[in-house]
Amino acid sequence: MIDVVTLAIAEKYTRDSLVGLGALKGAPCTISKTETVSDGTEITFKWTGDDGSTNTRKIKVKDGISVVSASIGSGNHLLLALSNGNVIDAGVLPTVDDSSTVKYTNSSKPSITNVKQGLDEALNNIVEDASDVSYTNSSFPTLDNVKKALDSALSSGAKLEQSLTVSNPIGSATNGKVYPKDTKIETVIRDMLIKEVAPSLTLAIVPSTTLYDVVDTVISAVTMKATCTKNTYNLSKVEFYLDNVLKYTQNISASGTYQYDMTWTTPTNTDFTLKAVVYDSKSGTPMSASKSITVKFVGKSYYGTVSADVGEPTEAIIKALQNNVLKDTKNLTYSGITMDYGKVVYAYPSSFGALSYIKDEKNNFSYFESFTKTSLTIDSIPYFCYTLNEPVQADSVELVFK
């Protein structure tokens, strides 16, 4: 026979939850009676419905088997787990639609006081665990109370009687935002409930190259492709800029990819920045998003090894080095340095600035004092050149220049 007097079900049943507040409706269910019958034990479950009525349900458990847990399953079914591994579906627990029991002191037109009370009570009674929720409509207004009050208040065109400054941001009511006297309550509530999000934007260019050789390359056209995405409001327009100068505006309404062909009458090899800005259709001050891409023209950086008899490298010696690369920084990691009594040389445009660090990081050894910096001109561009003072032997050494 089951030695059970009371079984508290850890969950409450519910038809739905209060969106955003986490509270659940319902009443606890207990085992109120156990009675021995011919082949086992009959268990009586008892609970109080939301309408105040007392409800019971009986099930029979055979001898030698006990109830180990209970839960509320899908469709509001009471599920009992037995010690033999089986689960009994005890049927549907009835629920009550709260909206049918909503009452107001001022039933003809809920006032702003109703709204305030409803919101205050709801916000002050947030719960994360539904196991101890137990209240009636007379204690705490439900979300349905608040909704009915809001609907009536908003339709009556209620306005603020004095200015309101936001000190606790919520939704689109940002911290410090001021709502002046006579602002419609509807405006405030909408800001609280709707998080306004600016449109989003990605920008790509064709060709996608952002670093060119200033000596060998000029360009005459680049296509900008702006992919615009609507968030809170519909889109209104997208603008395309060259170096912060507006070149083209396209009116739009839907998400999509929009493009503009940027052309130069005279081909250029000078750095430039392309930018796109998308705006939404919010009244007053539209929200926007922008993206930019900078295209640069640089001289090549050169690095490699030279023979022991090279003192101060010339332009010809630098351009003959084993490696050259396009980059817009002085930083370089030179790996696999192998030589038999030679010197390491690294030259780059002086506009990147002087080095302050030359190190074999793997062996934690600094070589900065072992290099001499000289200045020279390569392809009419000023360069810094760092040359190892004394020839050495090296086998797969790595140097980091910064």
N, C-alpha and C positions, 0 to 999 in steps of 0.2 A: 504494500500500500504506500502511496506517496505521503511523505512526511513534510507537507507544505501547508503553511497557514496563510501566508501573504506573499504574493509575487508582484513586485513593483515593475512595471514596464518602463524602461528607461526613456522611451520616446513618446511623444504625443502625436496623435493623428491630426491630419490637417488636409483641407482641400487645396489650399495654396498658402504661400508665405507673403509677408508684407515686403514688397520689393524694396531693397535698399536698407531696410531696418532690421531684418533678420529675425523678427518675432514670429512665433507659430501659434495658431489657435488650437484649443483642444482641452481635454480633461484626462487625468490619470486613470489607469485601469488597474484593478486589483483582483486577487482571488479572494472572494468573500466566504466561500464555503467548500469543503471537501466532504464527500459522502461515500462510504463503502457500498459497492453494489456487488452483484454475483461474480463478475469476472474482472473486477478492477476498482477504479475510483472515479466517481463523477465529480468534475470540478466546475464550480459556478464562478464566472467572471462578472464583475460589476463595475460600472463607470457612470459618471454624470455627464449628460449631454450638454451642449452649449445652451440649449433652451431650458436647462434646469431639471430635465427629466432624469429619472434613474433607469438605467438600462442593464440587463443581464444577458448572459449567454452561457450555455452549458456544453461541456464536451466530456467524453469518457476516455480515460487512460487505463490501459490494461495493467494488471498486477506486474510488479517487477520493473516497471518503466517509470521514469520521472521526467518532469519538465525541467530543462536546464536553462532555457532562455526564451524570451519572447520579443517579437519585433513587429513593426508595422510595415508590410510590404506594399508593392504596387497596387493601385486600385483601392488603397485603404484596407487591405486584408490583414487580419490579425494572424500572425505566423508563430507557431510554438515549436521549438526545437526539443526533441525528446532524447533521453539518454541512450536509446538504441540507434541513434543516427537519423531517425525519420523526422520529418517536419509535418505538422498538422496545420492545414489552412482552416482556421476557425470561422472564416466568413468575413463579410464586409462590416466594418464598424460605421455606423451612420454619422454623417456630418451635418452641420448647420451653415447655411449661407448667412454670414453676418449682416449683409445689406438689408435683410428682411427685418432685422431688429434694431435698426438705427433710429435713434430718437434725438430730438433737439429741444432745447428749452424754447427757442424761437423757431418753430417748425416751418413757418411760412417762408422765411428767408434767413438762413444762417448768417450771422454777422462776422465782421473781421475778428471779433473776440473769439468766435468759434474756431476760426482758422488758426489764430495764434495759439489757443489752448491745444488744439489738435496737434499742431506742429511741435509745440513745447513738450507735450506729454509723450509724443512719439519719439522725439530726439532724446529725451531724458530717460527713456526706458528701452534703450537698445540692448539686445541680448545676443550672445554668440552661441549659447547652449540652450536648446529648446526644452531640456528636461525639466526645468523648474518654472516654466511659463504658466501662469494661471491668472487670468483677469477677465473681467466682463466689460461690456460696452459702457457701463455706468462708471467704471473706474478709470479706464483709459480709452479715449476715442481711437477708433481703428483708422486705418488708412482710408477706408471707405467714408468714414465721417469727414475726414479732412478733404477728400476729393469732392464730396457733395458741397461742403462749405465753400471750397475754392471756386467751384463751378458757379455757384450763386453769386459769390462776391465779385468774381471777374466779370460776369455778365452784367452786373449793376454798374460797372465802370468806377469802382472804388478807387480813391486816390490817397496818396500820403498827405497827412495833415501837417507834417513838418519834414524837413530834409533828413535824409538817412545816409550815414557814412558807414561803409563796410569795414569792420575791424577783423572779422573772421571770414576769410575768403571761402566761397562755396560756388561750384559751377562756374558761371561766367561773371559772378559778382566778385570781382577781384579786390584785394586788400586796398583800402583807401578810396575806392570808387564812391562817388557821391551821387545820390539820387535826390534831386531838388524837390521841394514842396510841390504838390499837385501831380507828381509822377504817378502814373497808373500802377496800382498794386500788381496788375497783370504783368507789367514790365519787370518788376522786381522778382516776382515768382518765376517767370520764364528764365531770367538770368540765373536764379538759384538752381533750377532744374535742368538747364541745358548748358553743357560745357561747350562753349564756342571754340572751335578749332580752325585755325587758319588753313587755307589750301596748301597742298604740298607740291613740290616741284623738283624734278631732276633735269640736269642739263648735260647734253653731250654735243660734241663738235665733230664734224667730218671735213678733213681727215682728223683722227683722234690725237695726232702728234701734238705735244705741248712744248717740245724742245727741238730747236733747229740749229744747224750750223750757220753762224752769222756770216761766215766767209763764203760759203758755197750755195746758200739757199735764200730765195725770196719767194713770197707767196702773194697771190692776188685775190684769193677767195676762200672763205671758210663758211660752212653751213652750220647754223645753230639749231639744235633740236631740243625743244623744251617740252617735257612730259608733265602735264598739269593734272592734278587730282583734286576733285571737289571733296570737301569735308563737311563743315556745318552748312555753308551756304553755296548756292550755285556760283559758278565762275562768271566773271564779267569781261576780263581782258588779260592779255599777256603782252609785255613790252620787251624789246630787245635793245641792248646798249652796246656801244663800243667805247671803252675807256670812260664810262659814266655819261656818255652822250647818247641820248635817245635816238635810235635810228629807225625803229618801226614799231607800230602798235597794231595788234590784231584783236578785234572784239570776239569773245568766245562765250559759250554758255555751258558746255559740257566738258567732262574730263577727256583728255586725249593728248596726242603729240602734235605740236605746232612748230613750224620751222621758218627760219629766215636766212637768206643767203647774203652774208656779209662780203662785200667786194671792195677792192681798192683800185682806183683808177691807175695809180702808179704802184707796182708791186713793192712790198715792204719787207724789210728784215729788222724791224724795230719791235721791241716787246709791246704787247697789247693785252687788254683784258676784255673778254666778252661776258655779258651778263644778261640774264632773263629774270623778269619779275612777273608773277601772276597775282591777280587780285580777285577777290570774291565779290558777291553782290550785296554784302551787308550794307544797310542804309547808314548814312552818317559817315563814319570813317571805316572804309572797307579794310578787311584784313588781307595780308599779302605774304608771299614767300619769295625769296630770291636765291639764285645760285650764280656763281661766276667761275670762269676758267681763265687762267692767265697763260699766254703763249710767250715763250722766251726764245731769244736768239743769243747763242753763246759761242765763244771760241772753244776749240777742243782742248781737253786736258791730256797731257802726255806723260808716260812713265815707262821705265825700263832700266837697263844697265848699259854702262859704257866701259871702255877700256881704262886701265889704270893711268894712262898718260893724259886723260882729259882733265883739264883744270876747270875753266869756266865755260860751260857748254854754250855753243852758238845756236842761232836759229836753225841752221841746217842740221846740227847734231840732234836737237830736240825733235824736229819733225821726222827724223830717221829712227826714233825710238820704237821698240817693238810694239807698244800699246798706245792707243789713243781712244778717248771716250768723250761723249757729250754729257755734261752734267752741270748743274748750277750751284755746286758747293765745293769747298776746298777739301772736304773729307774724302779719304780714299783708303781702301784696304787692298794692299798689294800682296798677293799670295804666290807661293811657288817660286820665290827668288832663288835662283841657282846660278852661280858664277865662280870663275877661278881667278881670283885677284882682280875684281872689277869694282865699279862704283854704281850705286843706285842713284837714279835721277828722277825727280818728279817736278813737272812744270804745269802751271794752270793760270788762267786770267787773274791778274792782281786785284780785280774788282771783288773777288771772293774774300779778300783779307789774308793776312799773314798766318802761318801755322804757329801753334803753341805746343804741339804734341806730336812726337814721332816715337813709336814704341813697338817692341816685340812683346805683344800682350801675352802670348802663350808662355813665354819664359820670364815675363815680368821684368823686362830690361828696357830702359829708355835709351834712345839713340839721338834725342833732340840735339844735344851738344856736338854730335858727330857729323852734323850736316851744316853746310854753308848756304845761306840764301843770297841769290843774286837777282837782278832785274834785267829784263831784255824785252825786245819787241818781236812778236811773231805775227805775221800777216797783218801788220799795222795795229796790233792789239797789245797793250802792256801785260807782261807776264811776270810772275815770281817763279824762280827755279831753285829747287833744293837739291844739292849734290853732296853725296857722301865724301867726307874729307880724305879718307885713306882707303885704298883698295883692300878688299877682304875676299875670303872664300865663303861661299854660302851654299847650302843644300836644302831647298824647299823651306826657306825662311818666310815668315809673314810679317809685314810691317803695317802699322795703322798710322795714318796721317790725319791730324785734326787741327 
